């Protein structure tokens, strides 16, 4: 999201998160993974907001690629 000061954009805010147990090959931190695909859901740097509005398509894309214990998407 843009950061404003005196009505001007002076910077951008972003968040990076490393979450464990989100579709990985084992619960929690998996220290014996040999491929990146064993780490769980891979989400590249992604624009979550555009012109102050959330990009719902991005959220849908992520939610449709996450399985819950029941085997269904969480929504």
C-alpha positions, -999 to 999 in steps of 0.1 A, spaced: 0 0 0 13 35 -6 25 56 23 15 92 21 30 123 37 16 157 31 -5 143 3 25 127 -16 35 91 -19 67 88 0 70 50 1 54 17 -2 45 -9 25 47 -46 20 47 -77 42 66 -109 39 55 -139 57 69 -174 60 42 -197 73 47 -234 80 22 -262 76 3 -247 47 2 -276 23 37 -289 29 47 -325 29 47 -326 67 32 -305 96 53 -277 109 88 -269 97 99 -296 72 137 -298 74 141 -327 51 125 -312 20 145 -317 -12 123 -297 -36 107 -263 -32 73 -280 -40 75 -299 -7 75 -266 12 38 -260 7 19 -232 -11 42 -209 -31 29 -173 -34 53 -150 -53 54 -113 -45 18 -104 -53 -1 -71 -55 -30 -74 -30 -45 -39 -35 -49 -18 -67 -58 18 -63 -68 12 -27 -91 -17 -36 -84 -53 -27 -77 -77 -56 -103 -104 -48 -90 -126 -77 -57 -130 -59 -74 -141 -27 -96 -165 -46 -66 -180 -64 -48 -186 -32 -78 -200 -14 -86 -224 -43 -51 -238 -40 -51 -245 -2 -66 -277 12 -80 -281 46 -79 -313 66 -113 -321 52 -99 -319 17 -119 -289 7 -109 -252 2 -113 -231 33 -142 -209 19 
